[in-house]
Amino acid sequence: MHRAHEYARHEHAYAVGRRLGLATSDILPEAHSSHPSRATPVFTVAGAAFMLLVISLTG
């Protein structure tokens, strides 16, 4: 049973990584575009800070 739980943790980490990759695939090209906007990095950092806040409050 221990091996099944370990596999599930690895599978969950893989799924989260894939989702983060998909989410950032739109942000990164916009951050390096020829028409730079200060809003893109500001909202990216704000979103990461919000996620860390939610994680710290729930976990």
NUNU-932255 format. One record per atom (N, C-alpha, C, O, CB): residue number from 1; residue in one letter; atom name; x, y, z. Coordinates in nm, 3 decimals. Each point is the difference from the previous one (the first is absolute). Glycine has a CB too. Example, Ala and Ser with C-alpha at 12.3 -4.5 7.8 and 13.67 -1.06 7.14 Angstrom:
BEGIN
@n=1, res=A, atom=N, px=1.319, py=-0.569, pz=0.780 .
@n=1, res=A, atom=CA, px=-0.089, py=0.119, pz=0.000 .
@n=1, res=A, atom=C, px=0.090, py=0.120, pz=0.000 .
@n=1, res=A, atom=O, px=0.104, py=-0.002, pz=0.066 .
@n=1, res=A, atom=CB, px=-0.293, py=-0.115, pz=0.059 .
@n=2, res=S, atom=N, px=0.154, py=0.222, pz=-0.197 .
@n=2, res=S, atom=CA, px=0.082, py=0.119, pz=0.006 .
@n=2, res=S, atom=C, px=-0.077, py=0.109, pz=0.073 .
@n=2, res=S, atom=O, px=0.051, py=0.111, pz=0.017 .
@n=2, res=S, atom=CB, px=0.067, py=-0.174, pz=-0.232 .
end
This chain:
BEGIN
@n=1, res=M, atom=N, px=0.082, py=-0.119, pz=0.000 .
@n=1, res=M, atom=CA, px=-0.082, py=0.119, pz=0.000 .
@n=1, res=M, atom=C, px=0.087, py=0.126, pz=0.000 .
@n=1, res=M, atom=O, px=-0.038, py=0.100, pz=-0.061 .
@n=1, res=M, atom=CB, px=-0.142, py=-0.226, pz=0.181 .
@n=2, res=H, atom=N, px=0.293, py=0.122, pz=-0.054 .
@n=2, res=H, atom=CA, px=0.090, py=0.115, pz=0.007 .
@n=2, res=H, atom=C, px=0.047, py=0.039, pz=-0.141 .
@n=2, res=H, atom=O, px=0.012, py=0.118, pz=-0.031 .
@n=2, res=H, atom=CB, px=0.062, py=-0.189, pz=0.262 .
@n=3, res=R, atom=N, px=-0.047, py=-0.027, pz=-0.313 .
@n=3, res=R, atom=CA, px=0.047, py=0.026, pz=-0.135 .
@n=3, res=R, atom=C, px=-0.107, py=0.070, pz=-0.083 .
@n=3, res=R, atom=O, px=0.033, py=0.085, pz=-0.083 .
@n=3, res=R, atom=CB, px=0.116, py=-0.287, pz=0.098 .
@n=4, res=A, atom=N, px=-0.275, py=0.169, pz=0.007 .
@n=4, res=A, atom=CA, px=-0.110, py=0.065, pz=-0.072 .
@n=4, res=A, atom=C, px=-0.011, py=0.147, pz=0.038 .
@n=4, res=A, atom=O, px=-0.024, py=0.084, pz=-0.087 .
@n=4, res=A, atom=CB, px=-0.098, py=-0.303, pz=0.078 .
@n=5, res=H, atom=N, px=0.141, py=0.250, pz=0.135 .
@n=5, res=H, atom=CA, px=-0.005, py=0.139, pz=0.044 .
@n=5, res=H, atom=C, px=0.117, py=0.079, pz=-0.058 .
@n=5, res=H, atom=O, px=-0.016, py=0.116, pz=-0.040 .
@n=5, res=H, atom=CB, px=-0.100, py=-0.186, pz=0.251 .
@n=6, res=E, atom=N, px=0.232, py=0.009, pz=-0.216 .
@n=6, res=E, atom=CA, px=0.117, py=0.067, pz=-0.057 .
@n=6, res=E, atom=C, px=-0.022, py=0.027, pz=-0.148 .
@n=6, res=E, atom=O, px=0.035, py=0.107, pz=-0.050 .
@n=6, res=E, atom=CB, px=0.114, py=-0.219, pz=0.220 .
@n=7, res=Y, atom=N, px=-0.205, py=0.016, pz=-0.240 .
@n=7, res=Y, atom=CA, px=-0.029, py=0.020, pz=-0.142 .
@n=7, res=Y, atom=C, px=-0.101, py=0.113, pz=-0.019 .
@n=7, res=Y, atom=O, px=0.014, py=0.081, pz=-0.092 .
@n=7, res=Y, atom=CB, px=0.034, py=-0.325, pz=0.049 .
@n=8, res=A, atom=N, px=-0.150, py=0.249, pz=0.128 .
@n=8, res=A, atom=CA, px=-0.103, py=0.104, pz=-0.011 .
@n=8, res=A, atom=C, px=0.060, py=0.138, pz=0.023 .
@n=8, res=A, atom=O, px=-0.039, py=0.096, pz=-0.066 .
@n=8, res=A, atom=CB, px=-0.135, py=-0.259, pz=0.142 .
@n=9, res=R, atom=N, px=0.267, py=0.174, pz=0.017 .
@n=9, res=R, atom=CA, px=0.066, py=0.130, pz=0.024 .
@n=9, res=R, atom=C, px=0.079, py=0.044, pz=-0.121 .
@n=9, res=R, atom=O, px=-0.003, py=0.117, pz=-0.037 .
@n=9, res=R, atom=CB, px=0.015, py=-0.169, pz=0.281 .
@n=10, res=H, atom=N, px=0.060, py=-0.040, pz=-0.306 .
@n=10, res=H, atom=CA, px=0.078, py=0.034, pz=-0.118 .
@n=10, res=H, atom=C, px=-0.092, py=0.037, pz=-0.116 .
@n=10, res=H, atom=O, px=0.029, py=0.093, pz=-0.076 .
@n=10, res=H, atom=CB, px=0.155, py=-0.248, pz=0.151 .
@n=11, res=E, atom=N, px=-0.292, py=0.084, pz=-0.089 .
@n=11, res=E, atom=CA, px=-0.095, py=0.029, pz=-0.107 .
@n=11, res=E, atom=C, px=-0.064, py=0.138, pz=0.020 .
@n=11, res=E, atom=O, px=-0.020, py=0.074, pz=-0.095 .
@n=11, res=E, atom=CB, px=-0.026, py=-0.320, pz=0.068 .
@n=12, res=H, atom=N, px=0.015, py=0.279, pz=0.151 .
@n=12, res=H, atom=CA, px=-0.057, py=0.131, pz=0.031 .
@n=12, res=H, atom=C, px=0.101, py=0.110, pz=-0.030 .
@n=12, res=H, atom=O, px=-0.036, py=0.103, pz=-0.058 .
@n=12, res=H, atom=CB, px=-0.109, py=-0.207, pz=0.235 .
@n=13, res=A, atom=N, px=0.269, py=0.085, pz=-0.138 .
@n=13, res=A, atom=CA, px=0.104, py=0.101, pz=-0.028 .
@n=13, res=A, atom=C, px=0.017, py=0.019, pz=-0.150 .
@n=13, res=A, atom=O, px=0.017, py=0.113, pz=-0.046 .
@n=13, res=A, atom=CB, px=0.100, py=-0.173, pz=0.260 .
@n=14, res=Y, atom=N, px=-0.122, py=-0.047, pz=-0.289 .
@n=14, res=Y, atom=CA, px=0.011, py=0.010, pz=-0.146 .
@n=14, res=Y, atom=C, px=-0.118, py=0.079, pz=-0.058 .
@n=14, res=Y, atom=O, px=0.019, py=0.086, pz=-0.086 .
@n=14, res=Y, atom=CB, px=0.106, py=-0.306, pz=0.080 .
@n=15, res=A, atom=N, px=-0.245, py=0.191, pz=0.053 .
@n=15, res=A, atom=CA, px=-0.118, py=0.069, pz=-0.051 .
@n=15, res=A, atom=C, px=0.004, py=0.149, pz=0.033 .
@n=15, res=A, atom=O, px=-0.036, py=0.083, pz=-0.083 .
@n=15, res=A, atom=CB, px=-0.096, py=-0.295, pz=0.108 .
@n=16, res=V, atom=N, px=0.177, py=0.246, pz=0.095 .
@n=16, res=V, atom=CA, px=0.011, py=0.141, pz=0.038 .
@n=16, res=V, atom=C, px=0.105, py=0.069, pz=-0.085 .
@n=16, res=V, atom=O, px=-0.020, py=0.114, pz=-0.044 .
@n=16, res=V, atom=CB, px=-0.049, py=-0.171, pz=0.279 .
@n=17, res=G, atom=N, px=0.180, py=-0.008, pz=-0.259 .
@n=17, res=G, atom=CA, px=0.103, py=0.058, pz=-0.085 .
@n=17, res=G, atom=C, px=-0.048, py=0.024, pz=-0.141 .
@n=17, res=G, atom=O, px=0.030, py=0.104, pz=-0.060 .
@n=17, res=G, atom=CB, px=0.139, py=-0.218, pz=0.199 .
@n=18, res=R, atom=N, px=-0.244, py=0.021, pz=-0.193 .
@n=18, res=R, atom=CA, px=-0.055, py=0.018, pz=-0.135 .
@n=18, res=R, atom=C, px=-0.097, py=0.118, pz=-0.004 .
@n=18, res=R, atom=O, px=0.002, py=0.079, pz=-0.094 .
@n=18, res=R, atom=CB, px=0.023, py=-0.325, pz=0.051 .
@n=19, res=R, atom=N, px=-0.108, py=0.257, pz=0.145 .
@n=19, res=R, atom=CA, px=-0.096, py=0.111, pz=0.003 .
@n=19, res=R, atom=C, px=0.071, py=0.134, pz=0.012 .
@n=19, res=R, atom=O, px=-0.039, py=0.097, pz=-0.065 .
@n=19, res=R, atom=CB, px=-0.130, py=-0.249, pz=0.171 .
@n=20, res=L, atom=N, px=0.273, py=0.159, pz=-0.023 .
@n=20, res=L, atom=CA, px=0.077, py=0.124, pz=0.011 .
@n=20, res=L, atom=C, px=0.069, py=0.034, pz=-0.132 .
@n=20, res=L, atom=O, px=0.008, py=0.116, pz=-0.039 .
@n=20, res=L, atom=CB, px=0.027, py=-0.161, pz=0.284 .
@n=21, res=G, atom=N, px=0.013, py=-0.057, pz=-0.314 .
@n=21, res=G, atom=CA, px=0.062, py=0.023, pz=-0.131 .
@n=21, res=G, atom=C, px=-0.099, py=0.055, pz=-0.100 .
@n=21, res=G, atom=O, px=0.032, py=0.091, pz=-0.076 .
@n=21, res=G, atom=CB, px=0.126, py=-0.274, pz=0.124 .
@n=22, res=L, atom=N, px=-0.278, py=0.128, pz=-0.048 .
@n=22, res=L, atom=CA, px=-0.104, py=0.051, pz=-0.090 .
@n=22, res=L, atom=C, px=-0.040, py=0.143, pz=0.036 .
@n=22, res=L, atom=O, px=-0.023, py=0.083, pz=-0.087 .
@n=22, res=L, atom=CB, px=-0.060, py=-0.317, pz=0.053 .
@n=23, res=A, atom=N, px=0.076, py=0.261, pz=0.164 .
@n=23, res=A, atom=CA, px=-0.041, py=0.134, pz=0.044 .
@n=23, res=A, atom=C, px=0.104, py=0.104, pz=-0.037 .
@n=23, res=A, atom=O, px=-0.035, py=0.112, pz=-0.039 .
@n=23, res=A, atom=CB, px=-0.093, py=-0.215, pz=0.226 .
@n=24, res=T, atom=N, px=0.255, py=0.069, pz=-0.175 .
@n=24, res=T, atom=CA, px=0.105, py=0.098, pz=-0.028 .
@n=24, res=T, atom=C, px=0.035, py=0.007, pz=-0.147 .
@n=24, res=T, atom=O, px=0.074, py=0.090, pz=-0.041 .
@n=24, res=T, atom=CB, px=0.014, py=-0.129, pz=0.267 .
@n=25, res=S, atom=N, px=-0.137, py=-0.052, pz=-0.307 .
@n=25, res=S, atom=CA, px=0.033, py=0.004, pz=-0.143 .
@n=25, res=S, atom=C, px=-0.057, py=0.124, pz=-0.068 .
@n=25, res=S, atom=O, px=0.051, py=0.041, pz=-0.104 .
@n=25, res=S, atom=CB, px=-0.045, py=-0.290, pz=0.102 .
@n=26, res=D, atom=N, px=-0.109, py=0.308, pz=0.058 .
@n=26, res=D, atom=CA, px=-0.054, py=0.125, pz=-0.054 .
@n=26, res=D, atom=C, px=0.068, py=0.122, pz=0.060 .
@n=26, res=D, atom=O, px=0.012, py=0.103, pz=-0.066 .
@n=26, res=D, atom=CB, px=-0.230, py=-0.218, pz=0.032 .
@n=27, res=I, atom=N, px=0.262, py=0.105, pz=0.158 .
@n=27, res=I, atom=CA, px=0.059, py=0.116, pz=0.068 .
@n=27, res=I, atom=C, px=0.140, py=0.029, pz=-0.050 .
@n=27, res=I, atom=O, px=0.033, py=0.116, pz=-0.025 .
@n=27, res=I, atom=CB, px=-0.171, py=-0.169, pz=0.225 .
@n=28, res=L, atom=N, px=0.221, py=-0.048, pz=-0.215 .
@n=28, res=L, atom=CA, px=0.140, py=0.023, pz=-0.034 .
@n=28, res=L, atom=C, px=0.020, py=0.068, pz=-0.135 .
@n=28, res=L, atom=O, px=0.080, py=0.094, pz=-0.007 .
@n=28, res=L, atom=CB, px=-0.026, py=-0.291, pz=0.142 .
@n=29, res=P, atom=N, px=-0.121, py=0.156, pz=-0.242 .
@n=29, res=P, atom=CA, px=0.019, py=0.074, pz=-0.126 .
@n=29, res=P, atom=C, px=-0.046, py=0.145, pz=0.011 .
@n=29, res=P, atom=O, px=0.059, py=0.089, pz=-0.061 .
@n=29, res=P, atom=CB, px=-0.088, py=-0.304, pz=-0.062 .
@n=30, res=E, atom=N, px=-0.075, py=0.240, pz=0.198 .
@n=30, res=E, atom=CA, px=-0.050, py=0.137, pz=0.017 .
@n=30, res=E, atom=C, px=0.100, py=0.084, pz=0.077 .
@n=30, res=E, atom=O, px=0.016, py=0.119, pz=-0.027 .
@n=30, res=E, atom=CB, px=-0.252, py=-0.203, pz=0.023 .
@n=31, res=A, atom=N, px=0.304, py=0.024, pz=0.100 .
@n=31, res=A, atom=CA, px=0.099, py=0.073, pz=0.079 .
@n=31, res=A, atom=C, px=0.122, py=0.039, pz=-0.084 .
@n=31, res=A, atom=O, px=0.068, py=0.098, pz=0.031 .
@n=31, res=A, atom=CB, px=-0.145, py=-0.221, pz=0.173 .
@n=32, res=H, atom=N, px=0.105, py=0.047, pz=-0.309 .
@n=32, res=H, atom=CA, px=0.116, py=0.027, pz=-0.085 .
@n=32, res=H, atom=C, px=-0.040, py=0.057, pz=-0.136 .
@n=32, res=H, atom=O, px=0.079, py=-0.005, pz=-0.094 .
@n=32, res=H, atom=CB, px=0.041, py=-0.178, pz=0.210 .
@n=33, res=S, atom=N, px=-0.240, py=0.237, pz=-0.126 .
@n=33, res=S, atom=CA, px=-0.047, py=0.052, pz=-0.129 .
@n=33, res=S, atom=C, px=0.064, py=0.135, pz=-0.032 .
@n=33, res=S, atom=O, px=0.067, py=0.060, pz=0.085 .
@n=33, res=S, atom=CB, px=-0.284, py=-0.182, pz=-0.052 .
@n=34, res=S, atom=N, px=0.197, py=0.167, pz=-0.155 .
@n=34, res=S, atom=CA, px=0.060, py=0.127, pz=-0.043 .
@n=34, res=S, atom=C, px=-0.075, py=0.120, pz=0.055 .
@n=34, res=S, atom=O, px=0.051, py=0.112, pz=-0.005 .
@n=34, res=S, atom=CB, px=0.028, py=-0.225, pz=-0.202 .
@n=35, res=H, atom=N, px=-0.198, py=0.094, pz=0.259 .
@n=35, res=H, atom=CA, px=-0.075, py=0.110, pz=0.061 .
@n=35, res=H, atom=C, px=-0.013, py=-0.028, pz=0.151 .
@n=35, res=H, atom=O, px=-0.105, py=-0.045, pz=0.046 .
@n=35, res=H, atom=CB, px=-0.025, py=0.088, pz=-0.264 .
@n=36, res=P, atom=N, px=0.237, py=-0.017, pz=0.292 .
@n=36, res=P, atom=CA, px=0.001, py=-0.037, pz=0.142 .
@n=36, res=P, atom=C, px=-0.102, py=0.081, pz=0.080 .
@n=36, res=P, atom=O, px=-0.024, py=0.118, pz=-0.025 .
@n=36, res=P, atom=CB, px=0.265, py=-0.179, pz=0.003 .
@n=37, res=S, atom=N, px=-0.298, py=-0.006, pz=0.118 .
@n=37, res=S, atom=CA, px=-0.096, py=0.063, pz=0.090 .
@n=37, res=S, atom=C, px=0.045, py=-0.029, pz=0.143 .
@n=37, res=S, atom=O, px=0.037, py=-0.113, pz=0.033 .
@n=37, res=S, atom=CB, px=-0.227, py=0.090, pz=-0.201 .
@n=38, res=R, atom=N, px=0.187, py=0.123, pz=0.250 .
@n=38, res=R, atom=CA, px=0.039, py=-0.019, pz=0.141 .
@n=38, res=R, atom=C, px=-0.103, py=-0.086, pz=0.074 .
@n=38, res=R, atom=O, px=0.030, py=-0.058, pz=0.104 .
@n=38, res=R, atom=CB, px=0.090, py=0.280, pz=-0.107 .
@n=39, res=A, atom=N, px=-0.240, py=-0.228, pz=-0.049 .
@n=39, res=A, atom=CA, px=-0.105, py=-0.075, pz=0.068 .
@n=39, res=A, atom=C, px=0.027, py=-0.150, pz=0.001 .
@n=39, res=A, atom=O, px=-0.035, py=-0.069, pz=0.096 .
@n=39, res=A, atom=CB, px=-0.126, py=0.247, pz=-0.162 .
@n=40, res=T, atom=N, px=0.222, py=-0.231, pz=-0.040 .
@n=40, res=T, atom=CA, px=0.022, py=-0.145, pz=-0.008 .
@n=40, res=T, atom=C, px=0.086, py=-0.052, pz=0.114 .
@n=40, res=T, atom=O, px=-0.044, py=-0.091, pz=0.070 .
@n=40, res=T, atom=CB, px=0.022, py=0.107, pz=-0.317 .
@n=41, res=P, atom=N, px=0.142, py=0.036, pz=0.269 .
@n=41, res=P, atom=CA, px=0.079, py=-0.054, pz=0.112 .
@n=41, res=P, atom=C, px=-0.061, py=0.034, pz=0.136 .
@n=41, res=P, atom=O, px=0.014, py=-0.078, pz=0.095 .
@n=41, res=P, atom=CB, px=0.188, py=0.097, pz=-0.237 .
@n=42, res=V, atom=N, px=-0.268, py=0.096, pz=0.153 .
@n=42, res=V, atom=CA, px=-0.061, py=0.037, pz=0.128 .
@n=42, res=V, atom=C, px=-0.110, py=-0.100, pz=0.037 .
@n=42, res=V, atom=O, px=-0.004, py=-0.048, pz=0.113 .
@n=42, res=V, atom=CB, px=0.056, py=0.292, pz=-0.156 .
@n=43, res=F, atom=N, px=-0.139, py=-0.275, pz=-0.052 .
@n=43, res=F, atom=CA, px=-0.108, py=-0.094, pz=0.029 .
@n=43, res=F, atom=C, px=0.051, py=-0.143, pz=0.014 .
@n=43, res=F, atom=O, px=-0.060, py=-0.079, pz=0.073 .
@n=43, res=F, atom=CB, px=-0.095, py=0.228, pz=-0.196 .
@n=44, res=T, atom=N, px=0.264, py=-0.183, pz=0.056 .
@n=44, res=T, atom=CA, px=0.059, py=-0.133, pz=0.017 .
@n=44, res=T, atom=C, px=0.052, py=-0.018, pz=0.142 .
@n=44, res=T, atom=O, px=-0.027, py=-0.101, pz=0.064 .
@n=44, res=T, atom=CB, px=0.090, py=0.097, pz=-0.308 .
@n=45, res=V, atom=N, px=0.010, py=0.103, pz=0.294 .
@n=45, res=V, atom=CA, px=0.052, py=-0.007, pz=0.137 .
@n=45, res=V, atom=C, px=-0.114, py=0.005, pz=0.100 .
@n=45, res=V, atom=O, px=0.002, py=-0.070, pz=0.101 .
@n=45, res=V, atom=CB, px=0.212, py=0.181, pz=-0.175 .
@n=46, res=A, atom=N, px=-0.315, py=-0.027, pz=0.048 .
@n=46, res=A, atom=CA, px=-0.115, py=0.008, pz=0.090 .
@n=46, res=A, atom=C, px=-0.075, py=-0.133, pz=0.005 .
@n=46, res=A, atom=O, px=-0.045, py=-0.042, pz=0.107 .
@n=46, res=A, atom=CB, px=0.024, py=0.288, pz=-0.157 .
@n=47, res=G, atom=N, px=0.007, py=-0.312, pz=-0.063 .
@n=47, res=G, atom=CA, px=-0.066, py=-0.130, pz=-0.003 .
@n=47, res=G, atom=C, px=0.077, py=-0.105, pz=0.078 .
@n=47, res=G, atom=O, px=-0.059, py=-0.080, pz=0.072 .
@n=47, res=G, atom=CB, px=-0.038, py=0.139, pz=-0.292 .
@n=48, res=A, atom=N, px=0.231, py=-0.059, pz=0.205 .
@n=48, res=A, atom=CA, px=0.082, py=-0.095, pz=0.075 .
@n=48, res=A, atom=C, px=-0.009, py=0.028, pz=0.150 .
@n=48, res=A, atom=O, px=-0.008, py=-0.094, pz=0.080 .
@n=48, res=A, atom=CB, px=0.164, py=0.073, pz=-0.276 .
@n=49, res=A, atom=N, px=-0.155, py=0.148, pz=0.234 .
@n=49, res=A, atom=CA, px=-0.011, py=0.036, pz=0.141 .
@n=49, res=A, atom=C, px=-0.136, py=-0.042, pz=0.055 .
@n=49, res=A, atom=O, px=-0.010, py=-0.047, pz=0.114 .
@n=49, res=A, atom=CB, px=0.166, py=0.240, pz=-0.149 .
@n=50, res=F, atom=N, px=-0.261, py=-0.177, pz=-0.044 .
@n=50, res=F, atom=CA, px=-0.133, py=-0.041, pz=0.044 .
@n=50, res=F, atom=C, px=-0.007, py=-0.151, pz=0.020 .
@n=50, res=F, atom=O, px=-0.058, py=-0.048, pz=0.097 .
@n=50, res=F, atom=CB, px=-0.042, py=0.243, pz=-0.219 .
@n=51, res=M, atom=N, px=0.160, py=-0.271, pz=0.030 .
@n=51, res=M, atom=CA, px=0.001, py=-0.146, pz=0.016 .
@n=51, res=M, atom=C, px=0.074, py=-0.040, pz=0.128 .
@n=51, res=M, atom=O, px=-0.046, py=-0.088, pz=0.073 .
@n=51, res=M, atom=CB, px=0.038, py=0.061, pz=-0.324 .
@n=52, res=L, atom=N, px=0.121, py=0.091, pz=0.277 .
@n=52, res=L, atom=CA, px=0.074, py=-0.032, pz=0.123 .
@n=52, res=L, atom=C, px=-0.080, py=0.037, pz=0.125 .
@n=52, res=L, atom=O, px=0.005, py=-0.071, pz=0.100 .
@n=52, res=L, atom=CB, px=0.210, py=0.108, pz=-0.223 .
@n=53, res=L, atom=N, px=-0.289, py=0.072, pz=0.118 .
@n=53, res=L, atom=CA, px=-0.085, py=0.039, pz=0.112 .
@n=53, res=L, atom=C, px=-0.109, py=-0.104, pz=0.024 .
@n=53, res=L, atom=O, px=-0.024, py=-0.041, pz=0.114 .
@n=53, res=L, atom=CB, px=0.071, py=0.283, pz=-0.164 .
@n=54, res=V, atom=N, px=-0.112, py=-0.284, pz=-0.056 .
@n=54, res=V, atom=CA, px=-0.107, py=-0.101, pz=0.015 .
@n=54, res=V, atom=C, px=0.057, py=-0.130, pz=0.054 .
@n=54, res=V, atom=O, px=-0.061, py=-0.063, pz=0.087 .
@n=54, res=V, atom=CB, px=-0.066, py=0.167, pz=-0.276 .
@n=55, res=I, atom=N, px=0.242, py=-0.145, pz=0.138 .
@n=55, res=I, atom=CA, px=0.063, py=-0.123, pz=0.048 .
@n=55, res=I, atom=C, px=0.036, py=0.010, pz=0.147 .
@n=55, res=I, atom=O, px=-0.021, py=-0.095, pz=0.076 .
@n=55, res=I, atom=CB, px=0.111, py=0.053, pz=-0.305 .
@n=56, res=S, atom=N, px=-0.037, py=0.156, pz=0.270 .
@n=56, res=S, atom=CA, px=0.039, py=0.015, pz=0.141 .
@n=56, res=S, atom=C, px=-0.122, py=0.004, pz=0.092 .
@n=56, res=S, atom=O, px=0.007, py=-0.045, pz=0.114 .
@n=56, res=S, atom=CB, px=0.199, py=0.169, pz=-0.187 .
@n=57, res=L, atom=N, px=-0.318, py=-0.071, pz=0.024 .
@n=57, res=L, atom=CA, px=-0.120, py=0.006, pz=0.083 .
@n=57, res=L, atom=C, px=-0.072, py=-0.135, pz=0.009 .
@n=57, res=L, atom=O, px=-0.066, py=-0.029, pz=0.099 .
@n=57, res=L, atom=CB, px=0.044, py=0.269, pz=-0.162 .
@n=58, res=T, atom=N, px=0.034, py=-0.321, pz=-0.041 .
@n=58, res=T, atom=CA, px=-0.072, py=-0.127, pz=0.000 .
@n=58, res=T, atom=C, px=0.084, py=-0.117, pz=0.047 .
@n=58, res=T, atom=O, px=-0.054, py=-0.102, pz=0.044 .
@n=58, res=T, atom=CB, px=-0.081, py=0.190, pz=-0.229 .
@n=59, res=G, atom=N, px=0.265, py=-0.077, pz=0.177 .
@n=59, res=G, atom=CA, px=0.084, py=-0.115, pz=0.032 .
@n=59, res=G, atom=C, px=0.075, py=0.021, pz=0.123 .
@n=59, res=G, atom=O, px=0.076, py=-0.087, pz=0.041 .
@n=59, res=G, atom=CB, px=-0.058, py=0.035, pz=-0.273 .
end
